[in-house]
Amino acid sequence: MTGRPILAETATRNGVRVVLFEDTWLRHVLDPRSGHAELESHLQAVLGTVSAPDHREPDGWPDRERFFKRDVPTE
């Protein structure tokens, strides 16, 4: 284990465990300069997208995927 605090976790439809570390959420995802600060209040929607996406596609990095969801509530 890395000793890094886990903020949340879910699994893909294939049963792959997906872990979101607290520092990744705060320092990468919510970084207003290069991240997606608009996602701050949407953690559950992000996890729901990973566990039940409408579309999946390969990412540019090996062994990674991108997950997409339509009609996600914004409030």
mmCIF file of the N, C-alpha and C atoms, coordinates in Angstrom:
data_MODEL
# 
_entry.id   MODEL 
# 
loop_
_atom_site.group_PDB 
_atom_site.id 
_atom_site.type_symbol 
_atom_site.label_atom_id 
_atom_site.label_alt_id 
_atom_site.label_comp_id 
_atom_site.label_asym_id 
_atom_site.label_entity_id 
_atom_site.label_seq_id 
_atom_site.pdbx_PDB_ins_code 
_atom_site.Cartn_x 
_atom_site.Cartn_y 
_atom_site.Cartn_z 
_atom_site.occupancy 
_atom_site.B_iso_or_equiv 
_atom_site.pdbx_formal_charge 
_atom_site.auth_seq_id 
_atom_site.auth_comp_id 
_atom_site.auth_asym_id 
_atom_site.auth_atom_id 
_atom_site.pdbx_PDB_model_num 
ATOM 1   N N  . MET A 1 1  ? 0.830   -1.193 0.000   1.00 0.00 ? 1  MET A N  1 
ATOM 2   C CA . MET A 1 1  ? 0.000   0.000  0.000   1.00 0.00 ? 1  MET A CA 1 
ATOM 3   C C  . MET A 1 1  ? 0.867   1.246  0.000   1.00 0.00 ? 1  MET A C  1 
ATOM 4   N N  . THR A 1 2  ? 0.320   2.316  -0.509  1.00 0.00 ? 2  THR A N  1 
ATOM 5   C CA . THR A 1 2  ? 1.084   3.550  -0.631  1.00 0.00 ? 2  THR A CA 1 
ATOM 6   C C  . THR A 1 2  ? 1.015   4.411  0.614   1.00 0.00 ? 2  THR A C  1 
ATOM 7   N N  . GLY A 1 3  ? 0.045   4.200  1.483   1.00 0.00 ? 3  GLY A N  1 
ATOM 8   C CA . GLY A 1 3  ? -0.126  5.054  2.635   1.00 0.00 ? 3  GLY A CA 1 
ATOM 9   C C  . GLY A 1 3  ? -0.888  6.330  2.313   1.00 0.00 ? 3  GLY A C  1 
ATOM 10  N N  . ARG A 1 4  ? -1.247  6.504  1.065   1.00 0.00 ? 4  ARG A N  1 
ATOM 11  C CA . ARG A 1 4  ? -2.008  7.686  0.662   1.00 0.00 ? 4  ARG A CA 1 
ATOM 12  C C  . ARG A 1 4  ? -3.471  7.489  1.040   1.00 0.00 ? 4  ARG A C  1 
ATOM 13  N N  . PRO A 1 5  ? -4.106  8.504  1.636   1.00 0.00 ? 5  PRO A N  1 
ATOM 14  C CA . PRO A 1 5  ? -5.522  8.373  1.992   1.00 0.00 ? 5  PRO A CA 1 
ATOM 15  C C  . PRO A 1 5  ? -6.407  8.206  0.754   1.00 0.00 ? 5  PRO A C  1 
ATOM 16  N N  . ILE A 1 6  ? -7.317  7.248  0.820   1.00 0.00 ? 6  ILE A N  1 
ATOM 17  C CA . ILE A 1 6  ? -8.272  7.014  -0.260  1.00 0.00 ? 6  ILE A CA 1 
ATOM 18  C C  . ILE A 1 6  ? -9.503  7.872  0.004   1.00 0.00 ? 6  ILE A C  1 
ATOM 19  N N  . LEU A 1 7  ? -9.875  8.680  -0.967  1.00 0.00 ? 7  LEU A N  1 
ATOM 20  C CA . LEU A 1 7  ? -11.064 9.517  -0.862  1.00 0.00 ? 7  LEU A CA 1 
ATOM 21  C C  . LEU A 1 7  ? -12.311 8.715  -1.193  1.00 0.00 ? 7  LEU A C  1 
ATOM 22  N N  . ALA A 1 8  ? -12.225 7.905  -2.256  1.00 0.00 ? 8  ALA A N  1 
ATOM 23  C CA . ALA A 1 8  ? -13.379 7.129  -2.701  1.00 0.00 ? 8  ALA A CA 1 
ATOM 24  C C  . ALA A 1 8  ? -12.898 5.980  -3.566  1.00 0.00 ? 8  ALA A C  1 
ATOM 25  N N  . GLU A 1 9  ? -13.771 4.995  -3.734  1.00 0.00 ? 9  GLU A N  1 
ATOM 26  C CA . GLU A 1 9  ? -13.457 3.910  -4.664  1.00 0.00 ? 9  GLU A CA 1 
ATOM 27  C C  . GLU A 1 9  ? -14.745 3.339  -5.227  1.00 0.00 ? 9  GLU A C  1 
ATOM 28  N N  . THR A 1 10 ? -14.593 2.742  -6.389  1.00 0.00 ? 10 THR A N  1 
ATOM 29  C CA . THR A 1 10 ? -15.707 2.096  -7.068  1.00 0.00 ? 10 THR A CA 1 
ATOM 30  C C  . THR A 1 10 ? -15.113 0.972  -7.907  1.00 0.00 ? 10 THR A C  1 
ATOM 31  N N  . ALA A 1 11 ? -15.914 0.375  -8.752  1.00 0.00 ? 11 ALA A N  1 
ATOM 32  C CA . ALA A 1 11 ? -15.426 -0.673 -9.653  1.00 0.00 ? 11 ALA A CA 1 
ATOM 33  C C  . ALA A 1 11 ? -16.062 -0.474 -11.021 1.00 0.00 ? 11 ALA A C  1 
ATOM 34  N N  . THR A 1 12 ? -15.335 -0.880 -12.044 1.00 0.00 ? 12 THR A N  1 
ATOM 35  C CA . THR A 1 12 ? -15.885 -0.835 -13.396 1.00 0.00 ? 12 THR A CA 1 
ATOM 36  C C  . THR A 1 12 ? -16.863 -1.987 -13.569 1.00 0.00 ? 12 THR A C  1 
ATOM 37  N N  . ARG A 1 13 ? -17.575 -1.997 -14.669 1.00 0.00 ? 13 ARG A N  1 
ATOM 38  C CA . ARG A 1 13 ? -18.491 -3.115 -14.960 1.00 0.00 ? 13 ARG A CA 1 
ATOM 39  C C  . ARG A 1 13 ? -17.755 -4.435 -15.065 1.00 0.00 ? 13 ARG A C  1 
ATOM 40  N N  . ASN A 1 14 ? -16.470 -4.371 -15.380 1.00 0.00 ? 14 ASN A N  1 
ATOM 41  C CA . ASN A 1 14 ? -15.650 -5.579 -15.490 1.00 0.00 ? 14 ASN A CA 1 
ATOM 42  C C  . ASN A 1 14 ? -15.113 -6.021 -14.136 1.00 0.00 ? 14 ASN A C  1 
ATOM 43  N N  . GLY A 1 15 ? -15.444 -5.268 -13.074 1.00 0.00 ? 15 GLY A N  1 
ATOM 44  C CA . GLY A 1 15 ? -14.986 -5.620 -11.753 1.00 0.00 ? 15 GLY A CA 1 
ATOM 45  C C  . GLY A 1 15 ? -13.614 -5.097 -11.385 1.00 0.00 ? 15 GLY A C  1 
ATOM 46  N N  . VAL A 1 16 ? -13.063 -4.191 -12.183 1.00 0.00 ? 16 VAL A N  1 
ATOM 47  C CA . VAL A 1 16 ? -11.764 -3.608 -11.878 1.00 0.00 ? 16 VAL A CA 1 
ATOM 48  C C  . VAL A 1 16 ? -11.943 -2.534 -10.811 1.00 0.00 ? 16 VAL A C  1 
ATOM 49  N N  . ARG A 1 17 ? -11.214 -2.669 -9.719  1.00 0.00 ? 17 ARG A N  1 
ATOM 50  C CA . ARG A 1 17 ? -11.274 -1.688 -8.628  1.00 0.00 ? 17 ARG A CA 1 
ATOM 51  C C  . ARG A 1 17 ? -10.618 -0.390 -9.087  1.00 0.00 ? 17 ARG A C  1 
ATOM 52  N N  . VAL A 1 18 ? -11.319 0.722  -8.862  1.00 0.00 ? 18 VAL A N  1 
ATOM 53  C CA . VAL A 1 18 ? -10.806 2.049  -9.196  1.00 0.00 ? 18 VAL A CA 1 
ATOM 54  C C  . VAL A 1 18 ? -10.763 2.849  -7.902  1.00 0.00 ? 18 VAL A C  1 
ATOM 55  N N  . VAL A 1 19 ? -9.576  3.323  -7.564  1.00 0.00 ? 19 VAL A N  1 
ATOM 56  C CA . VAL A 1 19 ? -9.355  4.065  -6.323  1.00 0.00 ? 19 VAL A CA 1 
ATOM 57  C C  . VAL A 1 19 ? -9.042  5.514  -6.670  1.00 0.00 ? 19 VAL A C  1 
ATOM 58  N N  . LEU A 1 20 ? -9.685  6.434  -5.955  1.00 0.00 ? 20 LEU A N  1 
ATOM 59  C CA . LEU A 1 20 ? -9.394  7.858  -6.093  1.00 0.00 ? 20 LEU A CA 1 
ATOM 60  C C  . LEU A 1 20 ? -8.724  8.304  -4.802  1.00 0.00 ? 20 LEU A C  1 
ATOM 61  N N  . PHE A 1 21 ? -7.457  8.635  -4.913  1.00 0.00 ? 21 PHE A N  1 
ATOM 62  C CA . PHE A 1 21 ? -6.727  9.108  -3.743  1.00 0.00 ? 21 PHE A CA 1 
ATOM 63  C C  . PHE A 1 21 ? -7.094  10.558 -3.449  1.00 0.00 ? 21 PHE A C  1 
ATOM 64  N N  . GLU A 1 22 ? -7.109  10.886 -2.181  1.00 0.00 ? 22 GLU A N  1 
ATOM 65  C CA . GLU A 1 22 ? -7.460  12.231 -1.754  1.00 0.00 ? 22 GLU A CA 1 
ATOM 66  C C  . GLU A 1 22 ? -6.559  13.286 -2.404  1.00 0.00 ? 22 GLU A C  1 
ATOM 67  N N  . ASP A 1 23 ? -5.256  13.033 -2.444  1.00 0.00 ? 23 ASP A N  1 
ATOM 68  C CA . ASP A 1 23 ? -4.345  14.017 -3.034  1.00 0.00 ? 23 ASP A CA 1 
ATOM 69  C C  . ASP A 1 23 ? -4.554  14.158 -4.538  1.00 0.00 ? 23 ASP A C  1 
ATOM 70  N N  . THR A 1 24 ? -4.937  13.101 -5.214  1.00 0.00 ? 24 THR A N  1 
ATOM 71  C CA . THR A 1 24 ? -5.222  13.193 -6.650  1.00 0.00 ? 24 THR A CA 1 
ATOM 72  C C  . THR A 1 24 ? -6.426  14.089 -6.895  1.00 0.00 ? 24 THR A C  1 
ATOM 73  N N  . TRP A 1 25 ? -7.475  13.907 -6.091  1.00 0.00 ? 25 TRP A N  1 
ATOM 74  C CA . TRP A 1 25 ? -8.680  14.734 -6.229  1.00 0.00 ? 25 TRP A CA 1 
ATOM 75  C C  . TRP A 1 25 ? -8.360  16.202 -5.952  1.00 0.00 ? 25 TRP A C  1 
ATOM 76  N N  . LEU A 1 26 ? -7.648  16.470 -4.871  1.00 0.00 ? 26 LEU A N  1 
ATOM 77  C CA . LEU A 1 26 ? -7.399  17.848 -4.461  1.00 0.00 ? 26 LEU A CA 1 
ATOM 78  C C  . LEU A 1 26 ? -6.339  18.552 -5.301  1.00 0.00 ? 26 LEU A C  1 
ATOM 79  N N  . ARG A 1 27 ? -5.248  17.868 -5.602  1.00 0.00 ? 27 ARG A N  1 
ATOM 80  C CA . ARG A 1 27 ? -4.116  18.521 -6.276  1.00 0.00 ? 27 ARG A CA 1 
ATOM 81  C C  . ARG A 1 27 ? -4.120  18.386 -7.788  1.00 0.00 ? 27 ARG A C  1 
ATOM 82  N N  . HIS A 1 28 ? -4.841  17.420 -8.294  1.00 0.00 ? 28 HIS A N  1 
ATOM 83  C CA . HIS A 1 28 ? -4.860  17.234 -9.750  1.00 0.00 ? 28 HIS A CA 1 
ATOM 84  C C  . HIS A 1 28 ? -6.235  17.570 -10.327 1.00 0.00 ? 28 HIS A C  1 
ATOM 85  N N  . VAL A 1 29 ? -7.252  16.852 -9.909  1.00 0.00 ? 29 VAL A N  1 
ATOM 86  C CA . VAL A 1 29 ? -8.586  17.041 -10.495 1.00 0.00 ? 29 VAL A CA 1 
ATOM 87  C C  . VAL A 1 29 ? -9.109  18.440 -10.207 1.00 0.00 ? 29 VAL A C  1 
ATOM 88  N N  . LEU A 1 30 ? -8.987  18.912 -8.976  1.00 0.00 ? 30 LEU A N  1 
ATOM 89  C CA . LEU A 1 30 ? -9.562  20.208 -8.614  1.00 0.00 ? 30 LEU A CA 1 
ATOM 90  C C  . LEU A 1 30 ? -8.608  21.383 -8.809  1.00 0.00 ? 30 LEU A C  1 
ATOM 91  N N  . ASP A 1 31 ? -7.437  21.155 -9.357  1.00 0.00 ? 31 ASP A N  1 
ATOM 92  C CA . ASP A 1 31 ? -6.476  22.228 -9.598  1.00 0.00 ? 31 ASP A CA 1 
ATOM 93  C C  . ASP A 1 31 ? -7.061  23.231 -10.591 1.00 0.00 ? 31 ASP A C  1 
ATOM 94  N N  . PRO A 1 32 ? -7.283  24.485 -10.166 1.00 0.00 ? 32 PRO A N  1 
ATOM 95  C CA . PRO A 1 32 ? -7.916  25.464 -11.058 1.00 0.00 ? 32 PRO A CA 1 
ATOM 96  C C  . PRO A 1 32 ? -7.065  25.843 -12.267 1.00 0.00 ? 32 PRO A C  1 
ATOM 97  N N  . ARG A 1 33 ? -5.765  25.578 -12.229 1.00 0.00 ? 33 ARG A N  1 
ATOM 98  C CA . ARG A 1 33 ? -4.893  25.934 -13.348 1.00 0.00 ? 33 ARG A CA 1 
ATOM 99  C C  . ARG A 1 33 ? -4.883  24.886 -14.455 1.00 0.00 ? 33 ARG A C  1 
ATOM 100 N N  . SER A 1 34 ? -4.939  23.613 -14.068 1.00 0.00 ? 34 SER A N  1 
ATOM 101 C CA . SER A 1 34 ? -4.801  22.573 -15.084 1.00 0.00 ? 34 SER A CA 1 
ATOM 102 C C  . SER A 1 34 ? -5.768  21.413 -14.906 1.00 0.00 ? 34 SER A C  1 
ATOM 103 N N  . GLY A 1 35 ? -6.634  21.486 -13.927 1.00 0.00 ? 35 GLY A N  1 
ATOM 104 C CA . GLY A 1 35 ? -7.534  20.372 -13.648 1.00 0.00 ? 35 GLY A CA 1 
ATOM 105 C C  . GLY A 1 35 ? -8.960  20.677 -14.056 1.00 0.00 ? 35 GLY A C  1 
ATOM 106 N N  . HIS A 1 36 ? -9.877  20.203 -13.254 1.00 0.00 ? 36 HIS A N  1 
ATOM 107 C CA . HIS A 1 36 ? -11.310 20.342 -13.534 1.00 0.00 ? 36 HIS A CA 1 
ATOM 108 C C  . HIS A 1 36 ? -12.023 20.788 -12.263 1.00 0.00 ? 36 HIS A C  1 
ATOM 109 N N  . ALA A 1 37 ? -11.717 22.008 -11.830 1.00 0.00 ? 37 ALA A N  1 
ATOM 110 C CA . ALA A 1 37 ? -12.270 22.537 -10.580 1.00 0.00 ? 37 ALA A CA 1 
ATOM 111 C C  . ALA A 1 37 ? -13.795 22.532 -10.578 1.00 0.00 ? 37 ALA A C  1 
ATOM 112 N N  . GLU A 1 38 ? -14.403 22.542 -11.749 1.00 0.00 ? 38 GLU A N  1 
ATOM 113 C CA . GLU A 1 38 ? -15.866 22.527 -11.843 1.00 0.00 ? 38 GLU A CA 1 
ATOM 114 C C  . GLU A 1 38 ? -16.468 21.213 -11.335 1.00 0.00 ? 38 GLU A C  1 
ATOM 115 N N  . LEU A 1 39 ? -15.639 20.196 -11.147 1.00 0.00 ? 39 LEU A N  1 
ATOM 116 C CA . LEU A 1 39 ? -16.120 18.900 -10.661 1.00 0.00 ? 39 LEU A CA 1 
ATOM 117 C C  . LEU A 1 39 ? -16.200 18.814 -9.142  1.00 0.00 ? 39 LEU A C  1 
ATOM 118 N N  . GLU A 1 40 ? -15.817 19.857 -8.441  1.00 0.00 ? 40 GLU A N  1 
ATOM 119 C CA . GLU A 1 40 ? -15.697 19.803 -6.984  1.00 0.00 ? 40 GLU A CA 1 
ATOM 120 C C  . GLU A 1 40 ? -16.931 19.228 -6.290  1.00 0.00 ? 40 GLU A C  1 
ATOM 121 N N  . SER A 1 41 ? -18.109 19.624 -6.701  1.00 0.00 ? 41 SER A N  1 
ATOM 122 C CA . SER A 1 41 ? -19.326 19.138 -6.036  1.00 0.00 ? 41 SER A CA 1 
ATOM 123 C C  . SER A 1 41 ? -19.930 17.911 -6.724  1.00 0.00 ? 41 SER A C  1 
ATOM 124 N N  . HIS A 1 42 ? -19.168 17.275 -7.603  1.00 0.00 ? 42 HIS A N  1 
ATOM 125 C CA . HIS A 1 42 ? -19.707 16.171 -8.405  1.00 0.00 ? 42 HIS A CA 1 
ATOM 126 C C  . HIS A 1 42 ? -18.958 14.855 -8.230  1.00 0.00 ? 42 HIS A C  1 
ATOM 127 N N  . LEU A 1 43 ? -18.416 14.629 -7.059  1.00 0.00 ? 43 LEU A N  1 
ATOM 128 C CA . LEU A 1 43 ? -17.663 13.391 -6.825  1.00 0.00 ? 43 LEU A CA 1 
ATOM 129 C C  . LEU A 1 43 ? -18.519 12.154 -7.078  1.00 0.00 ? 43 LEU A C  1 
ATOM 130 N N  . GLN A 1 44 ? -19.747 12.144 -6.602  1.00 0.00 ? 44 GLN A N  1 
ATOM 131 C CA . GLN A 1 44 ? -20.610 10.965 -6.796  1.00 0.00 ? 44 GLN A CA 1 
ATOM 132 C C  . GLN A 1 44 ? -20.918 10.737 -8.278  1.00 0.00 ? 44 GLN A C  1 
ATOM 133 N N  . ALA A 1 45 ? -21.071 11.803 -9.043  1.00 0.00 ? 45 ALA A N  1 
ATOM 134 C CA . ALA A 1 45 ? -21.305 11.660 -10.484 1.00 0.00 ? 45 ALA A CA 1 
ATOM 135 C C  . ALA A 1 45 ? -20.068 11.090 -11.179 1.00 0.00 ? 45 ALA A C  1 
ATOM 136 N N  . VAL A 1 46 ? -18.893 11.493 -10.736 1.00 0.00 ? 46 VAL A N  1 
ATOM 137 C CA . VAL A 1 46 ? -17.650 10.949 -11.301 1.00 0.00 ? 46 VAL A CA 1 
ATOM 138 C C  . VAL A 1 46 ? -17.567 9.453  -11.029 1.00 0.00 ? 46 VAL A C  1 
ATOM 139 N N  . LEU A 1 47 ? -17.821 9.065  -9.787  1.00 0.00 ? 47 LEU A N  1 
ATOM 140 C CA . LEU A 1 47 ? -17.786 7.640  -9.440  1.00 0.00 ? 47 LEU A CA 1 
ATOM 141 C C  . LEU A 1 47 ? -18.849 6.853  -10.201 1.00 0.00 ? 47 LEU A C  1 
ATOM 142 N N  . GLY A 1 48 ? -20.034 7.434  -10.359 1.00 0.00 ? 48 GLY A N  1 
ATOM 143 C CA . GLY A 1 48 ? -21.099 6.786  -11.118 1.00 0.00 ? 48 GLY A CA 1 
ATOM 144 C C  . GLY A 1 48 ? -20.753 6.616  -12.583 1.00 0.00 ? 48 GLY A C  1 
ATOM 145 N N  . THR A 1 49 ? -20.007 7.567  -13.118 1.00 0.00 ? 49 THR A N  1 
ATOM 146 C CA . THR A 1 49 ? -19.575 7.476  -14.515 1.00 0.00 ? 49 THR A CA 1 
ATOM 147 C C  . THR A 1 49 ? -18.599 6.324  -14.694 1.00 0.00 ? 49 THR A C  1 
ATOM 148 N N  . VAL A 1 50 ? -17.714 6.133  -13.746 1.00 0.00 ? 50 VAL A N  1 
ATOM 149 C CA . VAL A 1 50 ? -16.752 5.029  -13.829 1.00 0.00 ? 50 VAL A CA 1 
ATOM 150 C C  . VAL A 1 50 ? -17.456 3.684  -13.686 1.00 0.00 ? 50 VAL A C  1 
ATOM 151 N N  . SER A 1 51 ? -18.409 3.601  -12.783 1.00 0.00 ? 51 SER A N  1 
ATOM 152 C CA . SER A 1 51 ? -19.059 2.308  -12.539 1.00 0.00 ? 51 SER A CA 1 
ATOM 153 C C  . SER A 1 51 ? -20.132 1.964  -13.566 1.00 0.00 ? 51 SER A C  1 
ATOM 154 N N  . ALA A 1 52 ? -20.722 2.971  -14.204 1.00 0.00 ? 52 ALA A N  1 
ATOM 155 C CA . ALA A 1 52 ? -21.783 2.708  -15.195 1.00 0.00 ? 52 ALA A CA 1 
ATOM 156 C C  . ALA A 1 52 ? -21.722 3.738  -16.324 1.00 0.00 ? 52 ALA A C  1 
ATOM 157 N N  . PRO A 1 53 ? -20.668 3.714  -17.119 1.00 0.00 ? 53 PRO A N  1 
ATOM 158 C CA . PRO A 1 53 ? -20.526 4.705  -18.195 1.00 0.00 ? 53 PRO A CA 1 
ATOM 159 C C  . PRO A 1 53 ? -21.463 4.426  -19.365 1.00 0.00 ? 53 PRO A C  1 
ATOM 160 N N  . ASP A 1 54 ? -21.744 5.469  -20.106 1.00 0.00 ? 54 ASP A N  1 
ATOM 161 C CA . ASP A 1 54 ? -22.477 5.309  -21.362 1.00 0.00 ? 54 ASP A CA 1 
ATOM 162 C C  . ASP A 1 54 ? -21.526 4.984  -22.512 1.00 0.00 ? 54 ASP A C  1 
ATOM 163 N N  . HIS A 1 55 ? -20.273 5.366  -22.348 1.00 0.00 ? 55 HIS A N  1 
ATOM 164 C CA . HIS A 1 55 ? -19.277 5.143  -23.398 1.00 0.00 ? 55 HIS A CA 1 
ATOM 165 C C  . HIS A 1 55 ? -17.912 5.002  -22.745 1.00 0.00 ? 55 HIS A C  1 
ATOM 166 N N  . ARG A 1 56 ? -17.101 4.110  -23.291 1.00 0.00 ? 56 ARG A N  1 
ATOM 167 C CA . ARG A 1 56 ? -15.720 3.924  -22.857 1.00 0.00 ? 56 ARG A CA 1 
ATOM 168 C C  . ARG A 1 56 ? -14.829 3.943  -24.077 1.00 0.00 ? 56 ARG A C  1 
ATOM 169 N N  . GLU A 1 57 ? -13.626 4.490  -23.906 1.00 0.00 ? 57 GLU A N  1 
ATOM 170 C CA . GLU A 1 57 ? -12.656 4.450  -24.999 1.00 0.00 ? 57 GLU A CA 1 
ATOM 171 C C  . GLU A 1 57 ? -11.247 4.415  -24.420 1.00 0.00 ? 57 GLU A C  1 
ATOM 172 N N  . PRO A 1 58 ? -10.289 3.930  -25.205 1.00 0.00 ? 58 PRO A N  1 
ATOM 173 C CA . PRO A 1 58 ? -8.910  3.883  -24.708 1.00 0.00 ? 58 PRO A CA 1 
ATOM 174 C C  . PRO A 1 58 ? -8.377  5.283  -24.443 1.00 0.00 ? 58 PRO A C  1 
ATOM 175 N N  . ASP A 1 59 ? -7.509  5.385  -23.458 1.00 0.00 ? 59 ASP A N  1 
ATOM 176 C CA . ASP A 1 59 ? -6.812  6.629  -23.146 1.00 0.00 ? 59 ASP A CA 1 
ATOM 177 C C  . ASP A 1 59 ? -5.474  6.609  -23.875 1.00 0.00 ? 59 ASP A C  1 
ATOM 178 N N  . GLY A 1 60 ? -4.773  7.704  -23.883 1.00 0.00 ? 60 GLY A N  1 
ATOM 179 C CA . GLY A 1 60 ? -3.455  7.752  -24.505 1.00 0.00 ? 60 GLY A CA 1 
ATOM 180 C C  . GLY A 1 60 ? -2.388  7.016  -23.728 1.00 0.00 ? 60 GLY A C  1 
ATOM 181 N N  . TRP A 1 61 ? -2.649  6.740  -22.441 1.00 0.00 ? 61 TRP A N  1 
ATOM 182 C CA . TRP A 1 61 ? -1.713  6.012  -21.596 1.00 0.00 ? 61 TRP A CA 1 
ATOM 183 C C  . TRP A 1 61 ? -2.019  4.514  -21.648 1.00 0.00 ? 61 TRP A C  1 
ATOM 184 N N  . PRO A 1 62 ? -1.007  3.670  -21.595 1.00 0.00 ? 62 PRO A N  1 
ATOM 185 C CA . PRO A 1 62 ? -1.248  2.223  -21.607 1.00 0.00 ? 62 PRO A CA 1 
ATOM 186 C C  . PRO A 1 62 ? -2.108  1.785  -20.413 1.00 0.00 ? 62 PRO A C  1 
ATOM 187 N N  . ASP A 1 63 ? -2.964  0.839  -20.647 1.00 0.00 ? 63 ASP A N  1 
ATOM 188 C CA . ASP A 1 63 ? -3.801  0.233  -19.606 1.00 0.00 ? 63 ASP A CA 1 
ATOM 189 C C  . ASP A 1 63 ? -4.729  1.223  -18.917 1.00 0.00 ? 63 ASP A C  1 
ATOM 190 N N  . ARG A 1 64 ? -5.116  2.292  -19.622 1.00 0.00 ? 64 ARG A N  1 
ATOM 191 C CA . ARG A 1 64 ? -6.071  3.256  -19.057 1.00 0.00 ? 64 ARG A CA 1 
ATOM 192 C C  . ARG A 1 64 ? -7.216  3.460  -20.036 1.00 0.00 ? 64 ARG A C  1 
ATOM 193 N N  . GLU A 1 65 ? -8.362  3.848  -19.507 1.00 0.00 ? 65 GLU A N  1 
ATOM 194 C CA . GLU A 1 65 ? -9.550  4.131  -20.314 1.00 0.00 ? 65 GLU A CA 1 
ATOM 195 C C  . GLU A 1 65 ? -10.147 5.461  -19.905 1.00 0.00 ? 65 GLU A C  1 
ATOM 196 N N  . ARG A 1 66 ? -10.965 6.003  -20.788 1.00 0.00 ? 66 ARG A N  1 
ATOM 197 C CA . ARG A 1 66 ? -11.767 7.192  -20.495 1.00 0.00 ? 66 ARG A CA 1 
ATOM 198 C C  . ARG A 1 66 ? -13.218 6.742  -20.407 1.00 0.00 ? 66 ARG A C  1 
ATOM 199 N N  . PHE A 1 67 ? -13.936 7.306  -19.465 1.00 0.00 ? 67 PHE A N  1 
ATOM 200 C CA . PHE A 1 67 ? -15.328 6.949  -19.218 1.00 0.00 ? 67 PHE A CA 1 
ATOM 201 C C  . PHE A 1 67 ? -16.196 8.179  -19.426 1.00 0.00 ? 67 PHE A C  1 
ATOM 202 N N  . PHE A 1 68 ? -17.339 8.001  -20.091 1.00 0.00 ? 68 PHE A N  1 
ATOM 203 C CA . PHE A 1 68 ? -18.224 9.114  -20.405 1.00 0.00 ? 68 PHE A CA 1 
ATOM 204 C C  . PHE A 1 68 ? -19.654 8.784  -19.997 1.00 0.00 ? 68 PHE A C  1 
ATOM 205 N N  . LYS A 1 69 ? -20.386 9.814  -19.613 1.00 0.00 ? 69 LYS A N  1 
ATOM 206 C CA . LYS A 1 69 ? -21.786 9.661  -19.190 1.00 0.00 ? 69 LYS A CA 1 
ATOM 207 C C  . LYS A 1 69 ? -22.591 10.809 -19.782 1.00 0.00 ? 69 LYS A C  1 
ATOM 208 N N  . ARG A 1 70 ? -23.792 10.497 -20.278 1.00 0.00 ? 70 ARG A N  1 
ATOM 209 C CA . ARG A 1 70 ? -24.707 11.516 -20.787 1.00 0.00 ? 70 ARG A CA 1 
ATOM 210 C C  . ARG A 1 70 ? -25.679 11.940 -19.685 1.00 0.00 ? 70 ARG A C  1 
ATOM 211 N N  . ASP A 1 71 ? -26.174 13.138 -19.808 1.00 0.00 ? 71 ASP A N  1 
ATOM 212 C CA . ASP A 1 71 ? -27.257 13.629 -18.946 1.00 0.00 ? 71 ASP A CA 1 
ATOM 213 C C  . ASP A 1 71 ? -26.970 13.498 -17.456 1.00 0.00 ? 71 ASP A C  1 
ATOM 214 N N  . VAL A 1 72 ? -25.789 13.908 -17.053 1.00 0.00 ? 72 VAL A N  1 
ATOM 215 C CA . VAL A 1 72 ? -25.449 13.891 -15.634 1.00 0.00 ? 72 VAL A CA 1 
ATOM 216 C C  . VAL A 1 72 ? -26.026 15.148 -14.996 1.00 0.00 ? 72 VAL A C  1 
ATOM 217 N N  . PRO A 1 73 ? -26.754 15.004 -13.911 1.00 0.00 ? 73 PRO A N  1 
ATOM 218 C CA . PRO A 1 73 ? -27.294 16.195 -13.253 1.00 0.00 ? 73 PRO A CA 1 
ATOM 219 C C  . PRO A 1 73 ? -26.184 17.156 -12.828 1.00 0.00 ? 73 PRO A C  1 
ATOM 220 N N  . THR A 1 74 ? -26.424 18.435 -12.996 1.00 0.00 ? 74 THR A N  1 
ATOM 221 C CA . THR A 1 74 ? -25.414 19.448 -12.639 1.00 0.00 ? 74 THR A CA 1 
ATOM 222 C C  . THR A 1 74 ? -25.674 20.047 -11.275 1.00 0.00 ? 74 THR A C  1 
ATOM 223 N N  . GLU A 1 75 ? -26.699 19.674 -10.621 1.00 0.00 ? 75 GLU A N  1 
ATOM 224 C CA . GLU A 1 75 ? -26.995 20.222 -9.277  1.00 0.00 ? 75 GLU A CA 1 
ATOM 225 C C  . GLU A 1 75 ? -26.943 19.116 -8.257  1.00 0.00 ? 75 GLU A C  1 
# 
